[in-house]
Amino acid sequence: MPRIALLIEYNGKAYHGSQTQKGVMTVQQDLESAITTLAKQRVPVIFAGRTDAGVHARGQVAHFDWPFEQSEIDLEKIETSLNGITGKGMSIVKAQIVPGEFSARRGAMSREYVYRILNRKHASALMCDTHFLVRQPLDLKLLTDAALQIQGKHNFSAFRSTSSDPREISSPICRVLRSEILNKGEGELEFWIRADHFVYNMVRIIVGTLVEIGLHKRSIESIACALEKLDRNMSGPTAPPWGLTLHRVIYPDEYNLFKDQN
Protein backbone atom coordinates (compact mmCIF):
# COMPACT_ATOMS: atom_id res chain seq x y z
CA MET A 1 0.00 0.00 0.00
CA PRO A 2 1.34 3.47 -0.82
CA ARG A 3 2.30 5.62 2.16
CA ILE A 4 1.10 9.23 2.38
CA ALA A 5 2.49 11.97 4.62
CA LEU A 6 0.36 14.91 5.71
CA LEU A 7 1.34 18.39 6.82
CA ILE A 8 -1.25 19.51 9.36
CA GLU A 9 -2.25 22.69 11.16
CA TYR A 10 -4.61 22.74 14.13
CA ASN A 11 -5.93 25.03 16.81
CA GLY A 12 -5.27 23.34 20.12
CA LYS A 13 -8.33 24.94 21.69
CA ALA A 14 -10.51 22.68 19.54
CA TYR A 15 -8.95 19.42 20.79
CA HIS A 16 -8.02 17.57 23.95
CA GLY A 17 -4.51 16.97 22.67
CA SER A 18 -3.27 15.04 19.66
CA GLN A 19 -3.36 11.46 20.91
CA THR A 20 -6.53 9.35 21.06
CA GLN A 21 -8.38 9.44 24.41
CA LYS A 22 -11.71 8.02 25.44
CA GLY A 23 -14.67 10.37 25.67
CA VAL A 24 -13.06 13.49 24.16
CA MET A 25 -12.19 14.73 20.68
CA THR A 26 -8.49 14.68 19.80
CA VAL A 27 -6.55 15.48 16.64
CA GLN A 28 -5.85 11.81 15.97
CA GLN A 29 -9.49 10.80 16.37
CA ASP A 30 -10.69 13.59 14.09
CA LEU A 31 -8.15 12.79 11.38
CA GLU A 32 -8.48 8.99 11.56
CA SER A 33 -12.27 9.29 11.39
CA ALA A 34 -11.99 11.49 8.28
CA ILE A 35 -9.54 9.15 6.53
CA THR A 36 -11.68 6.14 7.47
CA THR A 37 -14.72 7.88 5.97
CA LEU A 38 -12.79 8.59 2.79
CA ALA A 39 -11.25 5.11 2.47
CA LYS A 40 -14.39 3.30 3.72
CA GLN A 41 -12.22 1.26 6.06
CA ARG A 42 -10.24 1.97 9.23
CA VAL A 43 -6.85 3.55 8.52
CA PRO A 44 -4.45 4.12 11.47
CA VAL A 45 -2.45 7.38 11.52
CA ILE A 46 1.04 7.88 13.00
CA PHE A 47 2.00 11.39 14.18
CA ALA A 48 5.45 12.94 14.41
CA GLY A 49 4.85 13.68 18.07
CA ARG A 50 2.27 14.26 20.75
CA THR A 51 0.91 17.68 21.69
CA ASP A 52 -1.08 18.34 24.86
CA ALA A 53 -4.57 19.79 25.15
CA GLY A 54 -4.53 23.45 24.14
CA VAL A 55 -1.23 23.27 22.25
CA HIS A 56 -1.36 24.39 18.61
CA ALA A 57 0.46 23.10 15.53
CA ARG A 58 1.54 24.82 12.36
CA GLY A 59 3.67 21.96 11.07
CA GLN A 60 2.55 18.68 12.58
CA VAL A 61 3.36 15.70 10.34
CA ALA A 62 1.52 12.39 10.15
CA HIS A 63 1.56 9.37 7.83
CA PHE A 64 -0.82 6.60 6.90
CA ASP A 65 -0.98 3.75 4.40
CA TRP A 66 -3.59 4.32 1.70
CA PRO A 67 -5.45 1.04 1.04
CA PHE A 68 -5.61 1.48 -2.73
CA GLU A 69 -3.23 1.39 -5.68
CA GLN A 70 -0.86 4.33 -6.04
CA SER A 71 -2.11 4.90 -9.58
CA GLU A 72 -5.52 5.72 -8.09
CA ILE A 73 -4.22 8.43 -5.73
CA ASP A 74 -5.29 12.02 -6.32
CA LEU A 75 -3.45 13.98 -3.62
CA GLU A 76 -5.31 17.21 -4.23
CA LYS A 77 -8.62 15.41 -3.91
CA ILE A 78 -7.46 13.77 -0.66
CA GLU A 79 -6.44 17.16 0.76
CA THR A 80 -9.73 18.78 -0.21
CA SER A 81 -11.85 15.86 0.98
CA LEU A 82 -10.13 15.60 4.37
CA ASN A 83 -10.51 19.34 4.92
CA GLY A 84 -14.20 18.95 4.22
CA ILE A 85 -14.61 16.14 6.74
CA THR A 86 -12.37 17.15 9.65
CA GLY A 87 -13.41 19.77 12.18
CA LYS A 88 -12.88 23.49 11.73
CA GLY A 89 -9.96 23.41 14.15
CA MET A 90 -7.82 21.41 11.71
CA SER A 91 -6.42 22.04 8.23
CA ILE A 92 -4.62 19.60 5.96
CA VAL A 93 -2.01 21.85 4.34
CA LYS A 94 -0.34 19.30 2.09
CA ALA A 95 -0.34 15.60 1.22
CA GLN A 96 2.68 13.85 -0.28
CA ILE A 97 3.50 10.29 -1.32
CA VAL A 98 6.56 9.03 0.60
CA PRO A 99 8.64 5.82 0.53
CA GLY A 100 7.25 2.86 2.45
CA GLU A 101 10.02 3.06 5.07
CA PHE A 102 9.17 6.67 5.97
CA SER A 103 7.95 7.16 9.54
CA ALA A 104 6.57 10.50 10.68
CA ARG A 105 7.69 9.72 14.22
CA ARG A 106 10.89 7.68 14.00
CA GLY A 107 12.23 9.47 10.93
CA ALA A 108 12.20 12.96 12.45
CA MET A 109 15.66 14.48 12.98
CA SER A 110 14.42 17.35 15.14
CA ARG A 111 11.34 19.35 16.06
CA GLU A 112 10.94 23.09 16.44
CA TYR A 113 8.49 24.87 18.74
CA VAL A 114 7.63 28.50 19.29
CA TYR A 115 6.14 29.80 22.54
CA ARG A 116 4.43 33.20 22.36
CA ILE A 117 4.23 35.68 25.24
CA LEU A 118 2.32 38.94 25.43
CA ASN A 119 4.10 41.22 27.89
CA ARG A 120 1.79 44.12 28.61
CA LYS A 121 -0.60 45.32 31.29
CA HIS A 122 -3.87 44.47 29.55
CA ALA A 123 -5.01 41.30 27.81
CA SER A 124 -5.59 41.10 24.06
CA ALA A 125 -8.91 39.96 22.63
CA LEU A 126 -7.09 38.76 19.50
CA MET A 127 -4.18 36.93 21.13
CA CYS A 128 -5.81 35.42 24.22
CA ASP A 129 -5.78 31.91 22.70
CA THR A 130 -2.24 32.04 21.31
CA HIS A 131 -0.16 34.09 23.80
CA PHE A 132 0.68 33.76 27.48
CA LEU A 133 -0.14 37.10 29.11
CA VAL A 134 2.54 38.38 31.52
CA ARG A 135 1.40 41.72 32.94
CA GLN A 136 4.59 42.73 34.79
CA PRO A 137 7.53 44.07 32.72
CA LEU A 138 10.07 41.43 31.71
CA ASP A 139 13.81 42.05 31.61
CA LEU A 140 14.51 41.21 27.96
CA LYS A 141 18.30 41.18 28.42
CA LEU A 142 17.98 38.58 31.17
CA LEU A 143 15.49 36.55 29.10
CA THR A 144 17.81 36.55 26.08
CA ASP A 145 20.88 35.56 28.07
CA ALA A 146 19.01 32.87 30.00
CA ALA A 147 17.60 31.30 26.82
CA LEU A 148 21.12 30.85 25.45
CA GLN A 149 22.01 28.65 28.43
CA ILE A 150 19.49 26.06 27.25
CA GLN A 151 21.33 25.49 23.97
CA GLY A 152 23.56 22.44 23.70
CA LYS A 153 23.39 18.87 24.96
CA HIS A 154 22.01 18.54 28.48
CA ASN A 155 20.11 16.25 30.81
CA PHE A 156 16.68 17.91 31.06
CA SER A 157 15.32 15.91 34.01
CA ALA A 158 14.78 19.20 35.87
CA PHE A 159 12.59 20.41 33.00
CA ARG A 160 10.43 17.30 32.70
CA SER A 161 6.97 17.10 34.23
CA THR A 162 6.73 14.85 37.27
CA SER A 163 3.34 13.69 35.95
CA SER A 164 4.96 11.91 32.98
CA ASP A 165 3.75 8.39 32.34
CA PRO A 166 6.72 6.16 33.37
CA ARG A 167 6.03 3.93 30.36
CA GLU A 168 6.58 6.83 27.98
CA ILE A 169 9.65 8.47 29.50
CA SER A 170 12.43 8.64 26.93
CA SER A 171 16.03 9.57 27.64
CA PRO A 172 16.27 12.99 29.35
CA ILE A 173 19.36 13.78 27.29
CA CYS A 174 18.36 16.28 24.61
CA ARG A 175 20.48 18.22 22.14
CA VAL A 176 19.05 21.72 21.76
CA LEU A 177 20.02 23.24 18.41
CA ARG A 178 18.20 26.56 18.82
CA SER A 179 17.08 28.47 21.90
CA GLU A 180 16.41 32.17 21.53
CA ILE A 181 14.05 34.99 22.41
CA LEU A 182 12.70 37.19 19.61
CA ASN A 183 11.21 40.59 20.40
CA LYS A 184 8.44 41.24 17.88
CA GLY A 185 7.57 44.64 19.35
CA GLU A 186 4.57 46.02 21.23
CA GLY A 187 5.02 43.47 23.98
CA GLU A 188 5.00 40.40 21.72
CA LEU A 189 7.81 37.97 22.51
CA GLU A 190 8.60 34.58 20.99
CA PHE A 191 10.74 31.82 22.43
CA TRP A 192 12.05 29.53 19.69
CA ILE A 193 13.51 26.12 20.50
CA ARG A 194 14.61 23.23 18.28
CA ALA A 195 15.97 19.91 19.58
CA ASP A 196 16.54 16.34 18.52
CA HIS A 197 13.80 15.36 20.97
CA PHE A 198 11.90 16.71 23.98
CA VAL A 199 10.82 15.32 27.33
CA TYR A 200 7.28 15.83 28.59
CA ASN A 201 6.35 19.51 29.11
CA MET A 202 9.98 20.54 28.57
CA VAL A 203 9.27 23.67 26.53
CA ARG A 204 6.55 24.95 28.86
CA ILE A 205 8.72 24.41 31.96
CA ILE A 206 11.63 26.20 30.29
CA VAL A 207 9.32 29.11 29.48
CA GLY A 208 7.99 29.20 33.04
CA THR A 209 11.58 29.33 34.29
CA LEU A 210 12.58 32.06 31.81
CA VAL A 211 9.58 34.20 32.78
CA GLU A 212 10.52 34.03 36.46
CA ILE A 213 14.06 35.05 35.55
CA GLY A 214 12.72 37.92 33.45
CA LEU A 215 10.58 39.03 36.42
CA HIS A 216 13.65 38.88 38.72
CA LYS A 217 11.99 36.13 40.77
CA ARG A 218 14.94 33.81 40.27
CA SER A 219 18.56 34.26 39.21
CA ILE A 220 19.87 33.53 35.75
CA GLU A 221 22.23 31.01 37.35
CA SER A 222 19.24 28.90 38.36
CA ILE A 223 19.08 27.32 34.89
CA ALA A 224 22.63 25.98 35.08
CA CYS A 225 21.97 24.83 38.64
CA ALA A 226 18.78 22.98 37.64
CA LEU A 227 20.55 21.31 34.71
CA GLU A 228 23.35 20.21 37.02
CA LYS A 229 21.23 18.99 39.94
CA LEU A 230 18.55 17.31 37.74
CA ASP A 231 15.90 18.43 40.22
CA ARG A 232 12.43 19.49 38.98
CA ASN A 233 12.01 21.56 42.15
CA MET A 234 14.84 23.84 40.99
CA SER A 235 13.12 24.93 37.75
CA GLY A 236 10.11 27.19 37.28
CA PRO A 237 6.38 26.54 36.86
CA THR A 238 4.82 25.05 33.74
CA ALA A 239 3.65 27.81 31.40
CA PRO A 240 0.08 27.46 30.03
CA PRO A 241 -0.42 25.33 26.89
CA TRP A 242 -2.10 27.92 24.64
CA GLY A 243 1.13 29.87 24.08
CA LEU A 244 2.84 26.85 22.51
CA THR A 245 2.88 25.89 18.82
CA LEU A 246 4.64 22.98 17.14
CA HIS A 247 6.17 24.96 14.29
CA ARG A 248 7.81 22.26 12.18
CA VAL A 249 9.30 18.78 12.09
CA ILE A 250 12.61 18.31 10.27
CA TYR A 251 13.39 15.17 8.24
CA PRO A 252 16.39 14.04 6.15
CA ASP A 253 16.68 15.87 2.82
CA GLU A 254 16.28 12.61 0.92
CA TYR A 255 12.53 12.71 1.54
CA ASN A 256 12.21 16.24 0.12
CA LEU A 257 9.22 16.56 2.44
CA PHE A 258 7.00 19.63 2.08
CA LYS A 259 9.98 21.72 1.01
CA ASP A 260 7.78 24.36 -0.58
CA GLN A 261 5.97 24.86 2.76
CA ASN A 262 8.96 25.70 5.02
N, C-alpha and C positions, 0 to 999 in steps of 0.2 A: 504494500500500500504506500502511496506517495506521502511524504511528510510535509506539512505546511507549518510555517512559523508566522505568528501574528505580532504586530506591534500595536500595543493597546494603551489607551488613555482612560482614566476613570477618576471620578470625584469620590473621594473616600467617604464623604458624608452620606452617600447613597448606599453604602455597603458595610457589613459587619466584618470587615477584613477581606483578604483575598482567598483564604483557604476555606473549603467546605466545612460548615458547622450545621448541626441540627437546629431546626426551628427559626433560622434567620437567613436573610439573603446575603450571599457573598459574591465576590467577583467570579470565582470559579463556578459556583452553581449557576449564575446567570449565563456565563459563556458556554458552559457544557450543555445547558438546556437549549440554548440557541443552536449550537452545532448539531445536537441530537435531533432537533426539529428539522433542520436542513437536510441532514443525512438519513433521517428516518430510522436511525438506530443509535444506541448509546456510543458516544465517542469521548474517551477520557482526554483531559487536557493537562499538560505539564507546564507549570509556570517557572520563570527564572528565579523567583524568590517570593517569599511571603511578605505581605504588608498587613499591618494591624488595622483595626477598625478606625476610621477617620483619616487614615493616611492616603494621600493621593498618588497617582502615577501619571507621568507624561510618557514614559518609555518602558513600560512593562513588556516583557516578551513571553510568549507561550508557544507551545507546539502541540500538534495532534496529528494522528495518522488518518488521512482521508480514505474512507472505505470504497473507493471507486478507482477506475483506471486514471492514470495521469493525463491521458489524452482527452479525458472528459472534464478536466478542471478548467474553470473560468474564474480566475482569481478576483477579477473586478466584481463579478456577480456574487462571489462568496463574501467579499467585503461589504457590498451593498446589502445583501440579504441579512447578514449578521447584525449590521447596524439597525436594520429594521425590526429585528426580533429582540435584541438585548434592551435593557432598560436605558433610560435617558442619561443615567450617570456614567455610561460607558461608551467609548467610541473605538471601533476598529480602524486604525489609521492605515495599516498596510498589511497585506498577506503576501507571502513569498514561499515558493517551493524550495526546500532545502534537502541536502543529502540525508539518507536514512539514518546515519550515525549521529546526526545533529541532536543535541539535547539542550533545550532552553536553560535548564538548571545546571547540569554538569559541565556544559561547554562554555559557560561564562568565565571570562578572564577577570573581570572586575565589574563593580556596580557603582553608580554615582548618584548621590542624593543631594537635594538642596533643602535647607530648612529656612523658612522666611519669618522674619521678626518685624513687627511694627513698633518702633520706639517713639511713642508720643503720648501726650497726656490723655487724649480722647480716642475712643474706639472708632473704627472705620466700618461703615455699613457695607462697603464693597469688598473689604479684605478680611472680614470677621471669620470666614471659613477657610482661609488660606494662610493667615499670619498669626503668630503668637504675639499678643499685645503686651508690651512691657512699658508701663507708664512712667517709671522713673528714668532719668537720663543714664545712658550707658556710656562707659569710658571706651571709646572706639579703639584707642591705642592699646589698651589692655586686652580688649577682645581680639584684636589682630595678632598681637604677640602670643597670646595664649593659644589661639587656634594653630599656630605654627608648631607648637610643642606636640600636637597630636600626630603630625606627619612622621612617617617612618614605620619600622616594624616594632610592635610592642605587644605585650600581654594585656588585653583589655578586660580582664576579670573584674576590675573595679568599675567598669562602665557597662557591665552586663546586668540585666534585671535579675533579681533574686527569685522572681516568679517564673523563670524559664522552666520549661518541661525538661527534666533530666534526660529523657530519651532523645531530645532534639539538640542538646548542647554540643556544638562543634568545638573545635580547638579555639581557645581564646586568643591565639596568636594571629594578629591581623597586620597586613602591610598596607598602610595608608599612603596613597600616592598623591592625594591632594587634600588640603585642609586649609581653607582660607575664608575670611570674612570680606564680603563685598558691600560697600556702602552705595546704595542706589539713589540716595537723596530723599529729602522730606521724611526722614525717619524710617525708611524702608531698608532693612539689612538682610543679607542672604549669607548663610553659612553653607559652603560647598565642600563636600567630602566624597572622595573616591577611594575604594579599597578592594583588595582581592576577595575579601569576604567580611561579613559583619556578624557580631554576636547580638543576641536579642536585646532590643531597645538601645543599642549602642549610640546611635546618632542622637536620639532624644536625651539621653543622659549626658552626653558630651555638651549638647546645647544648654541643658539646665545648669551644668557646671560653668560654662562660659558666661552665661547671663549673671550668675552670682559673682563671678570675677569682675565683670563689667559694672556691676552695682557696688563693688568694693565690699562685698559680703564675705569673700574669701580671697586669699592671696593667689597670685599667678603661679607660685611655686606648688600650689596644691595639686596641679595636674601631674607634675613629675612625681610628686609624693604618692598619689593614688596609683599611678602606673607602676611604681616601685613596690608598694606594699600590697597591691592586688586586693584591696579592701573596698567593697562597694560603699561602705560607710564614709569613705574619704572623698567620694565624688558628690556631685550635686544632685538635685531632684530631676525627675524625668519630665522633660518639657511636653506639652500637650501634642497629640497626634496631628491635629489639623494644620500645623505649620510645615509638616514634612511631605516631600514629594520625591518619589523614585524617578529620577530624571532620565537615566539611560542605563542600559546593560551593554557591556563591551564584549565582543566575541573576536576570535581570530579572523584576520583579514581574508583568509581563504573562503569564508562563507559569504563575503561581500553582502552582509546582512543590513538591509535598510539604509544603505549608505547615503541615499538621497534625502533621508529624513534627519540626519544628525548635523 
